[in-house]
């Protein structure tokens, strides 16, 4: 079986494009799982940060900071209001 040069180049390009797409999807899923399992800021880190700034944080303040950092904050409320 013989390929012409343009067929060979086309096959190589298709393989490269498919591998880039698959790599992107797999990497994105792994990154999202890692962020979900190990969030960048925890409640203990927020308390320590507020203490270092000279404030005594209340539980309400810590919860408010954690809510404000949540990326999907309010999306569910907006969806419920539209229905």
RADA-V710147 format. One line per field, one symbol per residue. burial: I if it has 9 or more other C-alpha atoms within 8 Angstrom, else O. A space follows every 10 residues. Layout:
BEGIN
burial->???
END
This chain:
BEGIN
burial->OOOOOOOIOO OOOOOOOOOO OOOOOOOOOO OOOIIOOOOO OOIOOIIOOI IOOOOOIOOO OIIOIIOOOO OOIOOOOOOO OOO
END
